[in-house]
């Protein structure tokens, strides 16, 4: 197989149950595909604030301790991955990086040419959402040059994906490369893509109609259908209700365009809401503007 046919996936871990669940999901998602997995742990040395030699020595000693711990824990997870993974076409590499998580992932994606970031997300409800700087949402917001799959902490994959719900406001004329990360997963699992628009199809603008027609062309290699759903209390609730009402939907996908159509229309942070609360894995693809 040509080198470029291999997938390259970064798996951030903080050694929690939550991040292990996302690793298991990634191995299942790409179980039949040649794939290079990069298991990444980011750690930070709290600076003592002393520019004295003692302060620097303390920081250096702390750095070595944290680095050794990180490498030891990565090695344990790596062994667990190898034990459960049956594909000889998979390779594994561990990365222990002294930096904050956003920088560590961003540099890795950029330097090593990643196809996907797959990480666990911990649910938060109500006020906690406001206060809790969720790592996963931070990554979605900051790293806009690589598709991200956020895996809810209690999601268990059955191995396949019947239907992927693509939530869209038809706000953009999609280029084929923008939908490619979604198409690749759909083809891999023989999934249907259900293009879901919250609102009335009769009220689409000519620009939205043009976007809808382009999506038809781009998705012709996979089964798809168009679904219009009436808005519930919010767009996020409508998406959630659609997913809960259809057991075949095993992934939600959204194209994130900064302040996209949904956000402008409703002042509602839809991507943030879904990343915190989705019951199924959430694929976010960013637009390059």
NORKANOR-V76602 format. One record per run of one state. SS is the DSSP state (H for helix, E for strand, - for the rest). FROM is the first residue (numbers start at 1). TO is the last residue. If there is no record, write none. Layout:
# NORKANOR-V76602
SS_FROM_TO / SS_FROM_TO
This chain:
# NORKANOR-V76602
-_1_2 / H_3_5 / -_6_6 / E_7_12 / -_13_16 / H_17_29 / -_30_34 / E_35_43 / -_44_52 / H_53_84 / -_85_89 / E_90_98 / -_99_100 / H_101_112 / -_113_115 / E_116_121 / -_122_126 / H_127_131 / -_132_134 / H_135_142 / -_143_146 / E_147_152 / -_153_162 / E_163_167 / -_168_175 / H_176_189 / -_190_191 / E_192_198 / -_199_200 / H_201_203 / -_204_205 / H_206_218 / -_219_223 / E_224_229 / -_230_234 / H_235_244 / -_245_248 / E_249_256 / -_257_260 / H_261_266 / -_267_269 / H_270_277 / -_278_280 / E_281_286 / -_287_289
